[in-house]
């Protein structure tokens, strides 16, 4: 019954706001399959205006970033649908502002702008299950029709179950006995509420499977059933997208105003492991490294330049990793913590160190090695406990990416792909 009422509300709200639609913000980044309003899959450019009432949708490889008129930011991860129902500001009387965003399914990151900070009781993010109000906040939300989960990076949120005492037509936090607050400070905690529940609960998000925006489960090993092919997983995200990934994994990051195009991609498609294949990645990309699970590609190096001096530290921007049990033909998604990667351009060497963890499995990856003039780098077997192969990219070697693997037990191997930015 709640879902039917919610669908009726969607239709009503969409008609209501589109009748008098004003500009709510504009696109600052779009990648992969993205649809805006009635664009029907047409290309979406940076600077495209987003009106109140317009639907935002990303496909399996889509990333979309909206900057609102008050400086607030909404980042849509892949396979997400959202609607900017209202986003009108009244600087003379902030209490008359009205900011309401609906997330039908998927994962978003919301950073409140000046309008929401001035009038937090006029800001609301709804899902099919819950209403989320803010306390001047940077937060991440995952939702489907049954469950909503949220974690907080900065500030605090108030989550309440939608129902008789919390209408989807309202704005601001729904407070009372059926609401729960969560503030930043403990990165292990998150809020969760299920349809038909009593109130949101604070839970420990230690299990990667429970995280909003959890790493995608690894695809089946290509050595298994020949009839099944690994799932496509090409990452081409901006610094903003990768900063959002970093926040989810507990890494401090700062969201920049502009995005440098990603010059590193990796994939787990069966075809991508074929040495001469360019069909799925385009002619402007060159395969630079591969292992049993991943292939790594760099944009053709016309924009790449190598510094001749300096010791530079990079920060982790994106990763996909998992533990593969060969005896069970089973993969367990993982996260990366305490990530470090640096390059000594004068000595032409690199070093990396991080912990990879999933459920009851963990291992530390440590590697050092040499840097080639074309930007490729390879680990030294003597000074490394893992095999690492990667490449630098961009003007002044502003980006990096590498693949790694390490045997953990006789049956279990750690595999991963990472991208890094300065």
HELIX and SHEET records of a PDB file:
HELIX    1   1 UNK A    2  UNK A   19  1                                  18    
HELIX    2   2 UNK A   94  UNK A   96  5                                   3    
HELIX    3   3 UNK A  114  UNK A  118  1                                   5    
HELIX    4   4 UNK A  120  UNK A  122  5                                   3    
HELIX    5   5 UNK A  208  UNK A  210  5                                   3    
HELIX    6   6 UNK A  239  UNK A  248  1                                  10    
HELIX    7   7 UNK A  271  UNK A  273  5                                   3    
HELIX    8   8 UNK A  301  UNK A  303  5                                   3    
SHEET    1   A 8 UNK A  34  UNK A  36  0                                        
SHEET    2   A 8 UNK A  55  UNK A  58 -1                                        
SHEET    3   A 8 UNK A  80  UNK A  88 -1                                        
SHEET    4   A 8 UNK A  98  UNK A 111 -1                                        
SHEET    5   A 8 UNK A  73  UNK A  76 -1                                        
SHEET    6   A 8 UNK A  63  UNK A  68 -1                                        
SHEET    7   A 8 UNK A  23  UNK A  31 -1                                        
SHEET    8   A 8 UNK A  49  UNK A  51 -1                                        
SHEET    1   B 8 UNK A  34  UNK A  36  0                                        
SHEET    2   B 8 UNK A  55  UNK A  58 -1                                        
SHEET    3   B 8 UNK A  80  UNK A  88 -1                                        
SHEET    4   B 8 UNK A  98  UNK A 111 -1                                        
SHEET    5   B 8 UNK A 123  UNK A 127  1                                        
SHEET    6   B 8 UNK A 130  UNK A 134 -1                                        
SHEET    7   B 8 UNK A 156  UNK A 161 -1                                        
SHEET    8   B 8 UNK A 179  UNK A 183 -1                                        
SHEET    1   C 8 UNK A  34  UNK A  36  0                                        
SHEET    2   C 8 UNK A  55  UNK A  58 -1                                        
SHEET    3   C 8 UNK A  80  UNK A  88 -1                                        
SHEET    4   C 8 UNK A  98  UNK A 111 -1                                        
SHEET    5   C 8 UNK A 138  UNK A 143 -1                                        
SHEET    6   C 8 UNK A 147  UNK A 154 -1                                        
SHEET    7   C 8 UNK A 189  UNK A 194 -1                                        
SHEET    8   C 8 UNK A 201  UNK A 204 -1                                        
SHEET    1   D 3 UNK A 264  UNK A 267  0                                        
SHEET    2   D 3 UNK A 295  UNK A 299 -1                                        
SHEET    3   D 3 UNK A 285  UNK A 290 -1                                        
SHEET    1   E 9 UNK A 330  UNK A 333  0                                        
SHEET    2   E 9 UNK A 311  UNK A 325 -1                                        
SHEET    3   E 9 UNK A 335  UNK A 344 -1                                        
SHEET    4   E 9 UNK A 349  UNK A 358 -1                                        
SHEET    5   E 9 UNK A 361  UNK A 371 -1                                        
SHEET    6   E 9 UNK A 376  UNK A 379 -1                                        
SHEET    7   E 9 UNK A 387  UNK A 393 -1                                        
SHEET    8   E 9 UNK A 399  UNK A 407 -1                                        
SHEET    9   E 9 UNK A 412  UNK A 421 -1                                        
END                                                                             
